[in-house]
Amino acid sequence: MSNIKEYVRQREGSNISKIVIDRDLCIGAASCLAVSGETYNLDNENKAVVIDADSVDDDTLIMSAESCPTKAILLFDKTGKQIFPK
Amino acid sequence: MEKYKYVIIGGGAAGVSAAETIRQTDKGGSLAVVSDEPHALYSRVMLSKPNFFLGKIPFDQVYLKGDDWYKENQIQFLGSKTAVSLDGTNKILSLSDGSQLEYEKLLVAIGVRVRTLNIPGADKQGIHYLRTLEDGKKIMEHIKTGKKAVTIGGGFISFEMIDLLKLAGLETTSILREAYFWEPILDEPSGLMIENALTKNGIKIIKQVEIAEVTGAETVDGVTLKDGTHLPCDLLMCGIGVVSPIDWIKQSGVATNKGILANEYLETNLPDVWTAGDIAEYKDLLLEENVQMGNWVNAKEQGRIAGLNMVGNDRHPFKFISFYTTQGLGITIAFVGDVAPGQDRIIIPRGSPAINSYARIIIVGQELVGATLINRTAEMSTISKLIENNTDISTHHADLADPNFDLKKLLG
């Protein structure tokens, strides 16, 4: 299995319940930070980490995942279905 | 003559981000994207990453938009064409295939091109540059059979390609014109940290030299340096900077300097002509100077702002703290904000090469303007916020110099 990190999301009213970062795909381009600095940071290995999975609404979260130039951010809904990348 | 409400020249991060932004507001306005490449948007930043090159990431992952995306969004994609002249008075753009487009609003997001070698032998096979998907494919193919590589240049393309060549098992020599890696953006101690990482990985570095000639019959078999040294190699990788392809647009009256000049709204001096991405030399509100910034995040965000300004009545300023990161050979490098050298800068060292963790905090007056971080990327986001907030750090120089001081405490 690849090197992935999962973050549970418990924001009220949200359809997204899990954020997954694929650390093998992540290249530290930091476009996710540009969209949502509240959600992400880069660690000292230049990989994205989630610092607060609940801080922003679903639209912003999807935008942050869409901004990734390597599609390293995956979003899942409550039924476990992957909603991004589609 | 085809007529469009919006014409975007450039199919990269900035151009497509602008197209996407326009479509979010104006669903029906006709829109064309002209690109000098045949491809749908792909990830240019992935082209230099070892995981991609070595096949750890499926090749198709490089595409960020499919051909169907342009159709679904009613975006006319005009691939493999370049703009050759602009008539800003009659709002007509002429393309390399002889066709002309009439526009109401135009975005010039043409990017930059690689600087190429201008020495004897520069036309031989086995010499590589990296900008396009085709460039990347050629290198991917060549590293399978290549044995000995020489890289030229002391910046990020060279750094990332050295990492790749090493991983692919090529014996690699790095040639720099400068006195140390990444001069003058980094200081010498930072540069030496990078060089140590290279040397530890068996890379040979030769500094303060230039190449006089590329040798070989049709294919490269070596390079001769200006001091007469000959280095055998079968692969030559050049990362020697970029040039702005602006000659064609100068005649139209669009103001240029190194790039295409724009104000903080990314408007050029011509009515209804905007610019974005690597080619834009824009007025940076945070740095209070004209800058040309070449990186993915910046291009994407500028495309978004240009798109908003083209579609709407409100003018949105581009206000963004740029950052750039790279990693390889066991070292991470991050730049945030304004890292250009200047006499008015105060530099505070934070950490040291001895502890393998070293930042330079760059200050103008009472405020932080930028930082370079070696093995300290985790602080990039906080530094970005300190710059954005115009935090007065004049009484905190000692804190900034203490590598164990938590910078978040300065956020207030």
Interface residues (C-beta under 8 A of the other chain):
Chain A: D24 L25 I27 G28 A29 A30 S31 L33 A34 G37 N41 L42 D43 N44 E45 N46 S67 P69 T70 K71
Chain B: A13 S43 R44 V45 M46 K49 N51 K56 I57 Q61 L64 W296 V297 K300 E301 F320 F323 Y324 T325 T326 Q327 T332 A334 N375 R376 T377 A378 M380 S381 S384 K385
